[in-house]
């Protein structure tokens, strides 16, 4: 069982590193809000598993890393807990387009610091107490804190789901909320079962719920990223004159819409191509007409052609 858990860690890390690399690559070429923060969130989440993986490796090979493992665990848990808390809540606010005020950032920062310190204290327990009691209590409290951080994040995403403008983001957010709704009760059950002396040893000794959550989230995120990359290209052969863009202050998104209008796309087709709502497309078109003084698409295209 020990080696099976170690193999699960290796699988999680392989998938996690792949997801982090793909996410950072995607942040350079995809116009999706918060994708860079998502990569950083998952990087922080990965740190949380590193210390547990090292402990499992220590048991599997019957080695003794001594206090070096404890010190490493303190650093990894502190930064992992704090980073995951900060980026999870910040990303939720960003996805539903809720402005992050100074007060909100301070509150999120304080919460991240508290959860980070709790994780560090949990790993420092063997150096502070000779008995295993405090370490077990701190592990449970830290586990509940990390699980609890997901509650406000899920509440933000659920309450602001209708404000998610990018249509592509809605399916993965919906899947995440369903996944979390299924995982949370199972994680709570694991917490209860592991404290029962008669429960199987593998439930008491290994963080199986963490591995399940991590691996499930990796698979889900990679699926949606791969799906996005396989969608038809949004590029166009229509060249919008640079002078026209500068003269009327046309934004990048407005340029995309004008180019698709020139190619004959309807508002609904443009919305589907750009992963935004039809109402948003209509608002952009209205602002384009306001800026240029054009009364309709024909006048707009004639204006553009005259500048070529």
C-alpha positions in Angstrom: 0.0 0.0 0.0 2.9 2.3 0.8 4.4 2.0 -2.6 1.0 2.4 -4.2 0.5 5.7 -2.5 4.0 6.8 -3.5 3.2 5.9 -7.1 0.0 8.0 -6.8 2.1 11.0 -5.7 4.4 10.6 -8.7 1.3 10.5 -11.0 -0.1 13.6 -9.3 3.1 15.5 -9.7 3.5 14.5 -13.3 0.0 15.7 -14.1 0.4 18.8 -11.9 3.6 19.9 -13.6 2.0 19.3 -17.0 -1.0 21.4 -16.0 1.2 24.3 -14.6 3.3 24.4 -17.8 0.2 24.3 -20.0 -1.5 27.0 -18.0 1.5 29.4 -18.2 1.7 28.7 -21.9 -2.0 29.3 -22.3 -1.7 32.6 -20.4 0.5 33.9 -23.2 -1.9 33.2 -26.1 -5.4 32.9 -24.7 -7.6 35.8 -23.7 -9.0 34.1 -20.6 -9.3 36.0 -17.3 -7.2 34.7 -14.4 -5.4 31.9 -16.2 -2.0 33.0 -15.0 -3.3 33.2 -11.4 -4.7 29.7 -11.9 -1.3 28.4 -12.8 0.1 30.1 -9.7 -2.7 28.7 -7.6 -1.9 25.2 -8.8 1.8 25.8 -8.2 1.0 26.7 -4.5 -1.3 23.6 -4.2 1.5 21.4 -5.4 3.8 22.6 -2.6 1.3 21.3 -0.1 1.7 17.8 -1.3 5.5 17.9 -1.5 6.1 17.5 2.2 3.6 14.6 2.5 5.2 12.9 -0.6 8.7 13.2 1.1 7.3 11.6 4.2 5.8 8.8 2.2 9.1 8.3 0.3 10.9 8.2 3.7 8.7 5.4 4.8 8.9 3.5 1.5 12.7 3.4 1.4 13.1 3.1 5.2 15.3 6.2 5.2 15.6 8.9 7.8 15.8 12.5 6.6 16.0 13.8 10.1 15.2 17.5 10.9 15.9 18.5 7.4 12.6 17.0 6.3 10.7 18.9 9.1 12.3 22.2 8.2 11.5 21.6 4.5 7.9 20.7 5.4 7.5 23.9 7.4 8.6 26.1 4.5 6.6 24.2 1.9 3.4 24.1 4.0 3.7 27.8 4.9 4.1 29.0 1.3 1.8 26.4 -0.1 -1.1 27.1 2.3 -0.7 30.9 2.0 -0.4 30.8 -1.8 -3.3 28.5 -2.3 -5.6 30.6 0.0 -4.6 33.9 -1.7 -4.8 32.8 -5.3 -8.0 30.7 -4.8 -10.0 33.6 -3.4 -8.4 36.2 -5.7 -9.1 34.1 -8.8 -12.7 33.6 -7.8 -13.2 37.4 -7.5 -11.5 37.9 -10.8 -13.5 35.3 -12.7 -16.9 36.8 -11.6 -15.5 40.3 -12.3 -15.9 41.6 -8.7 -13.5 44.6 -8.1 -10.9 43.8 -5.4 -10.8 46.8 -3.1 -7.9 47.5 -0.7 -10.1 46.2 2.2 -10.8 42.9 0.4 -7.1 42.4 -0.5 -6.1 43.0 3.2 -8.7 40.5 4.4 -7.6 37.9 1.9 -4.0 38.6 2.7 -4.6 38.2 6.5 -6.5 34.9 5.9 -3.7 33.6 3.7 -1.1 34.5 6.3 -3.1 32.8 9.1 -3.6 29.6 7.0 0.0 29.7 6.0 1.2 30.0 9.6 -1.1 27.2 10.6 0.4 24.9 8.0 3.9 25.8 9.1 3.0 25.2 12.8 1.6 21.8 11.8 4.9 20.7 10.2 6.8 22.2 13.2 4.9 20.1 15.7 7.5 17.3 16.0 10.1 20.0 17.0 7.8 21.6 19.5 6.2 18.7 21.2 7.5 15.2 22.1 4.0 13.6 21.9 2.0 13.0 18.8 -1.2 14.5 20.2 -0.6 18.2 19.2 0.6 17.2 15.8 -2.6 15.2 15.1 -4.8 18.1 16.3 -2.9 20.6 14.2 -3.2 18.3 11.2 -7.0 18.2 11.6 -7.3 21.9 12.1 -5.1 22.7 9.1 -7.1 20.2 7.0 -10.3 21.9 8.0 -8.8 25.3 7.3 -7.8 24.4 3.7 -11.2 22.7 3.1 -12.9 25.8 4.6 -11.1 28.2 2.3 -13.0 26.6 -0.6 -16.3 27.5 0.9 -16.1 31.3 0.3 -14.4 30.7 -3.1 -17.3 28.5 -4.1 -19.8 31.0 -2.7 -18.3 33.8 -4.8 -18.3 31.7 -8.0 -21.9 30.5 -7.4 -23.3 33.9 -6.5 -21.5 35.6 -9.4 -21.9 32.8 -12.0 -24.2 34.9 -14.2 -21.6 37.7 -14.3 -19.0 35.5 -16.0 -18.9 37.1 -19.4 -16.6 34.6 -21.1 -18.9 31.8 -22.2 -15.9 29.3 -22.3 -15.3 29.8 -18.6 -18.8 28.8 -17.5 -18.5 25.0 -18.2 -15.2 24.5 -16.2 -16.5 26.7 -13.4 -19.7 24.7 -13.3 -17.7 21.4 -13.3 -15.5 22.7 -10.5 -18.5 23.6 -8.3 -20.0 20.2 -8.9 -16.7 18.5 -8.2 -16.2 20.4 -5.0 -19.8 19.6 -3.9 -19.0 15.9 -4.3 -15.5 16.1 -2.8 -16.3 18.1 0.3 -18.6 15.5 2.0 -16.1 12.8 1.1 -13.2 14.8 2.6 -15.2 15.4 5.8 -16.0 11.7 6.0 -12.3 10.9 5.6 -11.5 13.3 8.5 -13.9 11.4 10.7 -12.9 7.9 9.7 -9.1 8.5 10.1 -9.6 9.3 13.8 -11.4 6.0 14.5 -8.9 3.5 15.9 -10.6 0.5 14.2 -10.5 2.1 10.7 -8.1 0.6 8.1 -4.5 1.8 8.6 -4.2 3.3 5.1 -7.2 5.6 5.8 -5.4 6.9 9.0 -1.9 7.1 7.6 -2.2 8.6 4.1 -4.0 11.7 2.8 -5.9 9.8 0.2 -8.6 12.6 -0.1 -5.8 15.1 -1.0 -4.5 12.9 -3.7 -8.0 12.2 -5.1 -8.8 16.0 -5.1 -5.5 16.9 -6.7 -5.6 14.3 -9.4 -9.3 14.8 -10.2 -8.7 18.6 -10.5 -5.7 18.0 -12.8 -7.7 15.8 -15.1 -10.6 18.2 -15.3 -8.5 21.3 -15.9 -6.4 19.6 -18.6 -9.5 18.4 -20.3 -10.9 21.9 -20.6 -7.6 23.4 -21.6 -7.2 20.8 -24.3 -10.7 21.4 -25.5 -10.1 25.1 -25.8 -6.9 24.6 -27.8 -8.7 22.3 -30.2 -11.4 24.9 -31.0 -11.3 26.5 -34.4 -8.9 29.5 -34.8 -10.3 32.9 -34.2 -7.8 34.5 -36.7 -9.1 36.5 -39.7 -7.6 37.6 -43.0 -9.3 41.0 -42.8 -6.7 43.8 -42.3 -8.0 46.7 -40.2 -6.0 49.9 -41.1 -3.7 51.1 -38.3 -4.7 54.7 -39.1 -8.4 53.8 -38.5 -7.6 52.2 -35.2 -5.6 55.2 -34.0 -8.0 57.8 -35.3 -11.1 56.4 -33.5 -9.5 54.8 -30.5 -10.6 51.2 -31.5 -9.8 48.7 -28.7 -8.3 45.2 -29.4 -11.7 43.5 -28.7 -13.5 46.1 -31.0 -11.0 45.3 -33.7 -11.8 41.6 -33.4 -15.5 42.3 -33.8 -15.1 44.7 -36.7 -13.0 42.1 -38.5 -15.6 39.4 -38.0 -18.4 41.8 -39.1 -16.4 42.3 -42.3 -16.3 38.6 -42.8 -20.1 38.4 -42.5 -20.4 36.9 -39.1 -23.7 37.6 -37.2 -23.7 38.9 -33.7 -24.5 35.4 -32.3 -21.7 33.9 -34.4 -19.2 36.6 -33.2 -20.3 35.8 -29.6 -19.6 32.1 -30.1 -16.2 32.8 -31.7 -15.1 35.2 -29.0 -16.7 33.3 -26.1 -18.7 36.2 -24.9 -22.5 36.9 -24.8 -24.5 38.2 -27.7 -25.5 41.2 -25.6 -21.8 42.1 -25.0 -21.3 41.9 -28.8 -24.2 44.3 -29.4 -22.8 46.7 -26.8 -19.4 46.6 -28.5 -21.0 47.3 -31.9 -22.9 50.2 -30.5 -19.7 51.8 -29.1 -18.0 51.2 -32.4 -20.7 53.1 -34.2 -20.6 55.9 -31.6 -16.8 56.2 -32.0 -16.8 56.2 -35.8 -20.1 58.0 -36.5 -21.1 55.1 -38.8 -24.9 54.4 -39.0 -24.6 50.8 -40.0 -22.2 48.1 -41.1 -22.1 49.2 -44.7 -21.1 52.7 -43.8 -18.5 51.4 -41.3 -16.9 49.1 -43.9 -16.9 51.9 -46.6 -15.1 54.1 -44.1 -12.5 51.5 -43.4 -12.0 50.8 -47.2 -11.5 54.5 -47.9 -8.5 54.5 -45.5 -6.7 51.5 -47.1 
